[in-house]
Structures are given as structure tokens and as C-alpha cells.
Amino acid sequence: MQRDGIGLSLSGGGYRAMLFHTGVLWRMNELAMLETLDTVSGTSGGAITSGVLAHGWHELGFARGVATRFIDRIVTPIRSLASITIDLAAISKGLLKPFRTIGEELAAALRRELFGTVTMRDLPHRPRFVFNATNLRNGTRWVFTREWMGEDTSGWVADPAARLAVAAAASAAFPPFLSPMVLRLPGQASRIVLTDGGVYDNLSMEPVIDRCATVLVSDGGGRLERPRNVPRDWLRQTVRVMHVVDNRVRQLRVRQLSRSYREGDFAGAYWGIYGDSEDFRVPGALQVPFARTLELAEIPSRLKALPNSTQQRLINWGYAAADAGLRRWIRPTADPPEEFPYPELADD
């Protein structure tokens, strides 16, 4: 298989992952790595982050590889979204309107708050942005890109006119509450019923490992909770089973990735929100108390408003984790950062 270029995978995980990945992009920008990306693949919360990056790409103002308007075009809109709750409103409106799905209401919120009427056709040619959802009819990965929309079984739509908000919402349609997203394709009687891309691949790795020589994976996903009492009613037990399956799939994906790194299938680096900064073993690595990282990692995977301080801590942690991973495996000669993006919270 011929591989080329650098790919970045941004996992799911609601606002928690969205903000963690924002810190990742912040450090990558300082290292002049954003402009070198060939593929950016996102799922759920990661799809929102990559959507903001795609939406603002043409206005980032790169100078010597560094986006001069990164905070204005990326950080500010993401933090603005993270300050409001959009999942509950989407659920209530979707349940009350007979001809609208919850997924469509989620797309409407993302269109209103972030993406406007921008379509997939408006995205840059490079990097290639991939938004991942799951086709509930056949259990395959449904993708949205600038050039194509679809998957092998249901077919492909060239030059899709789908809005960026729809692609991000389909990827973030977390079941059972924010799902499904229903697509009505021109000239086809049947409809495409989609759910969160994390159902198929929460790390959104496939579009990157299939084509890139360097694979960077940012994992803002949560872990399986261990409740004292396992629910026995059908509804809560079904949700619990979904979480168990999701956790197992993500573990297998990480093992697959680690094996590929070891065997030299491709170069790259992995970092996760559940990491411990003391394990970085990189000169000048920014330290985050492990108790604090666990607290941040266990924020529920929702699209629910987060306090400003929590937003800043998540961005700081993503920044530190990416810095350590990149300087250990990709840029070993890079200078360490002088401080966190939000240094006033460095010791908290």
C-alpha cells in the first residue's frame, strides 16, 4: 500500500473531546504542523473541532507555517459553542416536531452557532477533511468529504452539496438520544439513516491509516464507568451494553494502532485524555496533576455547557499531551513550550 503525507485523527467525546482537541491543534500550530497536514479525520466531538478548522482554514493567515489567526478563527468559536447546551434543545425540538428528527435539530444548532450555510464543496482541497458517521442500515462507515459522500454498499455521491453542519451533526448523533440523522438523497427513494461515527470507529482512524505515512491520533474519548449496581431494566441495560461494546472496540483500535507503530506500517504518535503527564519522559514536558487529568477525562460525553475554567483546563491538557507526543515521536528537536495556553490555571 502506498502511503503519503501526515494524517490527524480526532476522536469522539462530546464537548470534552472537542476542547481537548482544540489544545492539540493549538500546539500543532505553534510547531508549524497544521499547514503540513494532508488528512484530518474527525468523529463526534472531534468532527466539530475539525469542522471549525475546515470552516476557518481559508482565513487562518499562515505565515511561515503558523496560523496567525488561530485563536480568532478556531479557539473563539469553539469556546463560544462550549458555553451553551445544544443537546437537550435538539432532543426536545426533535421529539415535538413530527416531520423533523433530533439529528436535524442538532444540525440546525451547529449551523446557527458555527457553520452557517457552508457546504462540503466550500472546504479546502488540502488538507482533506473527513467526517465520519455510521450507516445504521448496513453497519458501515459513512463519510462526508469535499469530493464524496457515502460508502461502498449504499454508493457514493460525487461533489456533495451537503452542509458542513449536517456532516458534523451526523458524526455527533450520539445514540440513542441524538440519533438518528436522516439523509434524503436526490433521485433515491430510500433514505440514509445515520448515527454517531463513534459507533463504527470512535478514534476516526480508518481514513488516516488507509493512506498516510504518518498517523497522529488524539484520543479524547471516555472510559467505561464501573457502577456499583448494574442496571437491570431493559432501557438502561441496553445503554450499558452499548458502552461496553464501544469500550471494547476502542481498546482493540488502540492495540491495532500500537502494533502498527511497532511493526513500522507507518510512523506517528498517539496521546489520550486519560494519560499521565509523568509518563511523558520528554524534556520540558508541561506537567498536569494526574488527579486533574482524570477529573477532566471523566466529564460526560455531552454537548452541554462547560464553565470557562473547565474549558481552559481541557485545552491546556490537550496542548500538553500533544506537545509530549509530538516532541517524543515526531519533532524530537523542537523546543519545549514556555507555558500553557492558559497559564493562570497551570497549577490547578
C-alpha positions as CSV (number, residue, x, y, z in Angstrom):
1,M,0.0,0.0,0.0
2,Q,1.4,3.4,-1.0
3,R,1.2,5.8,1.9
4,D,2.0,9.5,1.8
5,G,1.6,12.6,4.0
6,I,0.5,13.3,7.5
7,G,-2.9,12.5,8.9
8,L,-4.6,13.5,12.1
9,S,-7.4,11.6,13.7
10,L,-9.7,13.4,16.3
11,S,-11.8,11.1,18.4
12,G,-15.3,11.5,19.7
13,G,-16.2,12.5,23.2
14,G,-18.6,15.5,23.1
15,Y,-17.5,18.9,24.3
16,R,-14.8,17.2,26.4
17,A,-13.0,15.9,23.3
18,M,-13.8,19.0,21.3
19,L,-11.9,21.2,23.7
20,F,-9.1,18.6,24.3
21,H,-8.5,18.5,20.5
22,T,-8.5,22.4,20.4
23,G,-5.5,22.3,22.7
24,V,-3.9,19.7,20.4
25,L,-4.4,21.9,17.3
26,W,-3.0,24.9,19.3
27,R,0.3,23.1,20.0
28,M,0.5,21.7,16.4
29,N,0.0,25.3,15.1
30,E,2.9,26.5,17.2
31,L,5.1,23.7,15.8
32,A,4.1,24.8,12.3
33,M,2.4,21.4,11.7
34,L,-1.1,22.4,10.8
35,E,-0.2,23.5,7.3
36,T,1.6,20.2,6.7
37,L,-1.5,18.1,7.3
38,D,-2.8,16.1,4.3
39,T,-5.9,14.5,6.0
40,V,-7.9,15.4,9.1
41,S,-10.5,12.8,10.2
42,G,-13.0,13.6,12.9
43,T,-15.8,11.8,14.7
44,S,-18.4,13.3,17.1
45,G,-16.7,15.9,19.2
46,G,-13.6,15.6,17.1
47,A,-15.8,16.2,14.0
48,I,-16.9,19.5,15.4
49,T,-13.3,20.6,16.1
50,S,-12.2,19.5,12.6
51,G,-15.3,21.2,11.2
52,V,-14.3,24.5,12.8
53,L,-10.8,24.0,11.4
54,A,-12.1,23.3,7.9
55,H,-14.6,26.3,8.1
56,G,-11.9,28.7,9.1
57,W,-9.0,27.3,7.1
58,H,-9.0,29.9,4.3
59,E,-8.9,32.7,6.9
60,L,-6.2,31.4,9.2
61,G,-3.5,33.6,7.6
62,F,-0.5,31.2,7.6
63,A,2.9,32.9,8.0
64,R,6.0,30.6,8.0
65,G,3.7,27.7,8.6
66,V,1.9,29.2,11.6
67,A,-1.7,30.4,11.5
68,T,-1.7,34.0,12.8
69,R,-5.5,34.0,13.3
70,F,-5.7,30.6,15.1
71,I,-7.3,32.0,18.3
72,D,-9.8,34.1,16.4
73,R,-10.9,31.5,13.9
74,I,-10.6,28.3,15.9
75,V,-10.4,28.8,19.6
76,T,-13.0,31.6,20.0
77,P,-15.9,29.9,18.1
78,I,-15.2,26.5,19.8
79,R,-15.3,28.1,23.2
80,S,-18.4,30.0,22.3
81,L,-20.2,26.8,21.4
82,A,-18.9,25.1,24.6
83,S,-20.6,27.8,26.6
84,I,-24.1,26.7,25.5
85,T,-26.0,23.5,25.8
86,I,-27.3,22.2,22.4
87,D,-28.1,18.6,23.0
88,L,-31.2,19.0,25.2
89,A,-32.7,21.6,22.9
90,A,-32.2,19.3,19.9
91,I,-33.8,16.4,21.7
92,S,-36.9,18.3,22.9
93,K,-37.4,20.0,19.5
94,G,-36.9,16.8,17.6
95,L,-39.5,15.0,19.8
96,L,-42.0,17.7,19.5
97,K,-41.8,18.3,15.7
98,P,-43.4,15.4,13.7
99,F,-41.5,16.0,10.5
100,R,-38.1,16.7,12.0
101,T,-35.6,14.3,13.5
102,I,-33.4,15.1,16.5
103,G,-30.4,14.8,14.2
104,E,-31.8,17.6,12.0
105,E,-32.3,19.8,15.0
106,L,-28.7,19.2,16.1
107,A,-27.6,20.2,12.6
108,A,-29.7,23.3,12.8
109,A,-27.9,24.2,16.1
110,L,-24.5,23.7,14.6
111,R,-25.5,25.7,11.5
112,R,-26.7,28.6,13.7
113,E,-23.8,28.6,16.1
114,L,-20.8,27.7,14.0
115,F,-21.0,26.8,10.3
116,G,-23.8,28.9,8.7
117,T,-24.7,27.7,5.1
118,V,-21.2,26.4,4.3
119,T,-21.3,23.2,2.3
120,M,-18.8,20.4,1.8
121,R,-18.0,21.9,-1.6
122,D,-16.6,25.0,0.2
123,L,-14.0,23.1,2.1
124,P,-10.3,23.3,1.1
125,H,-8.8,20.8,-1.3
126,R,-5.9,20.3,1.2
127,P,-6.0,19.1,3.9
128,R,-8.7,16.6,3.1
129,F,-11.3,16.8,5.8
130,V,-13.2,13.6,6.5
131,F,-16.3,13.5,8.7
132,N,-17.3,10.0,9.9
133,A,-20.8,8.7,10.7
134,T,-22.3,5.2,10.8
135,N,-24.9,3.8,8.4
136,L,-27.4,2.1,10.6
137,R,-28.8,0.0,7.7
138,N,-25.6,-1.9,7.0
139,G,-23.3,-1.0,9.9
140,T,-20.6,0.6,7.7
141,R,-18.7,3.8,8.0
142,W,-20.4,6.7,6.1
143,V,-18.1,9.5,5.2
144,F,-18.5,13.2,4.2
145,T,-15.6,14.8,2.3
146,R,-15.3,17.6,-0.2
147,E,-15.2,15.2,-3.1
148,W,-17.5,12.4,-2.0
149,M,-20.3,11.4,0.4
150,G,-21.3,7.8,1.1
151,E,-19.9,4.3,1.4
152,D,-19.3,1.2,-0.8
153,T,-22.6,-0.6,-0.1
154,S,-25.0,2.2,-0.5
155,G,-23.0,4.0,-3.1
156,W,-21.2,7.3,-3.5
157,V,-22.4,10.8,-4.2
158,A,-19.8,12.9,-6.0
159,D,-19.4,16.6,-5.3
160,P,-21.9,16.6,-2.4
161,A,-23.9,19.7,-1.7
162,A,-24.5,18.6,2.0
163,R,-23.9,21.3,4.5
164,L,-21.0,21.1,6.8
165,A,-23.4,21.4,9.8
166,V,-25.1,18.2,8.6
167,A,-21.9,16.3,8.3
168,A,-20.8,17.3,11.8
169,A,-24.2,16.6,13.3
170,A,-24.4,13.2,11.7
171,S,-21.0,12.4,13.1
172,A,-22.1,13.6,16.6
173,A,-25.6,12.0,16.6
174,F,-24.8,10.0,19.8
175,P,-27.3,7.2,20.3
176,P,-29.9,6.8,21.5
177,F,-30.7,10.4,22.3
178,L,-29.2,12.5,19.5
179,S,-29.7,9.8,16.8
180,P,-30.7,9.4,14.0
181,M,-29.6,11.8,11.2
182,V,-31.7,11.1,8.1
183,L,-30.3,12.0,4.7
184,R,-32.6,12.4,1.7
185,L,-30.5,11.8,-1.3
186,P,-31.5,13.3,-4.7
187,G,-33.1,10.7,-7.1
188,Q,-33.3,8.0,-4.4
189,A,-36.5,6.8,-2.8
190,S,-34.8,5.2,0.2
191,R,-33.3,7.4,2.9
192,I,-30.0,7.0,4.6
193,V,-30.2,6.7,8.4
194,L,-27.0,7.7,10.2
195,T,-25.8,7.7,13.7
196,D,-22.6,8.8,15.6
197,G,-19.4,7.9,13.8
198,G,-18.1,6.5,17.1
199,V,-20.4,3.5,16.8
200,Y,-18.1,2.3,14.0
201,D,-14.8,3.9,14.9
202,N,-14.6,6.3,17.8
203,L,-11.0,7.2,17.0
204,S,-11.8,8.0,13.4
205,M,-8.6,6.2,12.4
206,E,-9.6,4.5,9.1
207,P,-9.4,7.4,6.7
208,V,-5.9,8.1,8.1
209,I,-4.3,4.7,8.5
210,D,-5.5,3.7,5.0
211,R,-3.5,6.4,3.2
212,C,-1.0,8.3,5.4
213,A,2.7,7.7,6.1
214,T,2.5,9.5,9.4
215,V,-0.6,8.9,11.7
216,L,-1.3,11.2,14.6
217,V,-4.2,10.1,16.9
218,S,-5.7,12.3,19.5
219,D,-8.0,10.4,21.9
220,G,-10.4,12.4,23.9
221,G,-12.8,9.5,24.4
222,G,-14.0,8.4,27.8
223,R,-13.7,5.1,29.6
224,L,-16.2,2.6,30.8
225,E,-17.7,3.6,34.1
226,R,-17.9,0.9,36.8
227,P,-21.2,1.5,38.6
228,R,-21.8,-0.1,42.0
229,N,-25.0,-1.6,40.7
230,V,-25.5,-2.7,37.1
231,P,-29.0,-1.7,35.9
232,R,-31.4,-4.5,35.1
233,D,-34.2,-2.6,33.3
234,W,-34.2,-3.0,29.5
235,L,-33.5,0.6,28.6
236,R,-30.6,1.3,31.0
237,Q,-29.2,-2.2,30.4
238,T,-29.2,-1.6,26.6
239,V,-27.3,1.7,27.1
240,R,-24.8,-0.1,29.4
241,V,-24.3,-2.8,26.7
242,M,-23.6,-0.1,24.1
243,H,-21.0,1.4,26.4
244,V,-19.3,-2.0,27.0
245,V,-19.2,-2.7,23.2
246,D,-17.8,0.8,22.5
247,N,-15.1,0.5,25.2
248,R,-14.0,-2.9,23.8
249,V,-13.8,-1.6,20.2
250,R,-11.8,1.4,21.3
251,Q,-9.3,-0.8,23.2
252,L,-8.9,-3.0,20.1
253,R,-8.3,0.0,17.9
254,V,-5.6,1.4,20.2
255,R,-3.9,-2.0,20.3
256,Q,-4.1,-2.2,16.5
257,L,-2.5,1.3,16.3
258,S,0.3,0.4,18.7
259,R,1.1,-2.7,16.8
260,S,1.2,-0.8,13.5
261,Y,3.6,1.7,15.0
262,R,5.9,-1.1,16.4
263,E,5.9,-3.0,13.1
264,G,6.6,0.1,11.0
265,D,3.5,0.1,9.0
266,F,3.5,3.9,9.4
267,A,5.1,6.5,11.7
268,G,3.1,8.5,14.2
269,A,2.1,9.3,17.7
270,Y,-0.9,8.6,20.0
271,W,-1.9,10.6,23.0
272,G,-5.1,10.3,25.2
273,I,-7.0,12.3,27.6
274,Y,-6.6,9.6,30.2
275,G,-2.8,9.8,30.1
276,D,-0.4,10.7,32.9
277,S,1.9,13.6,32.2
278,E,4.6,12.0,34.4
279,D,4.8,9.2,31.8
280,F,5.8,11.5,29.0
281,R,9.5,11.4,29.7
282,V,10.1,14.3,27.4
283,P,12.5,17.2,28.4
284,G,10.5,20.3,29.4
285,A,7.1,18.5,29.2
286,L,4.3,20.5,30.8
287,Q,3.0,18.8,34.0
288,V,-0.6,18.3,34.7
289,P,-1.6,16.7,38.1
290,F,-2.9,13.2,37.3
291,A,-5.9,13.7,39.6
292,R,-6.9,16.7,37.5
293,T,-6.5,14.8,34.2
294,L,-8.8,12.0,35.5
295,E,-11.3,14.6,36.5
296,L,-11.3,16.2,33.1
297,A,-11.4,12.8,31.3
298,E,-14.5,11.8,33.2
299,I,-16.6,14.7,32.1
300,P,-19.7,13.2,30.4
301,S,-19.7,12.9,26.6
302,R,-22.4,15.5,26.1
303,L,-22.9,18.7,24.2
304,K,-23.6,20.6,27.4
305,A,-22.2,23.9,28.5
306,L,-19.0,23.8,30.4
307,P,-17.6,26.5,32.8
308,N,-14.9,28.7,31.4
309,S,-12.3,27.3,33.8
310,T,-13.1,23.7,32.7
311,Q,-12.8,24.7,29.1
312,Q,-9.4,26.2,29.7
313,R,-8.2,23.2,31.6
314,L,-9.2,20.8,28.8
315,I,-7.4,23.0,26.3
316,N,-4.3,23.1,28.5
317,W,-4.4,19.3,28.9
318,G,-4.8,18.7,25.1
319,Y,-1.9,21.1,24.5
320,A,0.4,19.4,27.0
321,A,-0.5,15.9,25.8
322,A,0.1,16.7,22.1
323,D,3.3,18.5,22.9
324,A,4.7,15.5,24.6
325,G,3.6,13.0,22.0
326,L,4.8,15.2,19.1
327,R,8.2,16.0,20.6
328,R,8.8,12.4,21.6
329,W,8.0,10.8,18.3
330,I,7.7,13.4,15.5
331,R,9.7,16.5,16.4
332,P,12.4,15.5,18.9
333,T,14.4,18.6,18.3
334,A,11.6,21.1,18.8
335,D,11.9,23.5,21.7
336,P,9.5,22.8,24.7
337,P,6.7,25.3,25.2
338,E,7.2,28.1,27.7
339,E,3.8,27.9,29.3
340,F,0.2,26.6,28.8
341,P,-2.3,28.4,26.6
342,Y,-4.0,29.5,29.9
343,P,-1.0,29.8,32.3
344,E,-3.2,31.1,35.1
345,L,-4.6,27.6,35.5
346,A,-1.3,25.8,35.2
347,D,-1.2,24.6,38.8
348,D,-4.8,23.8,39.1
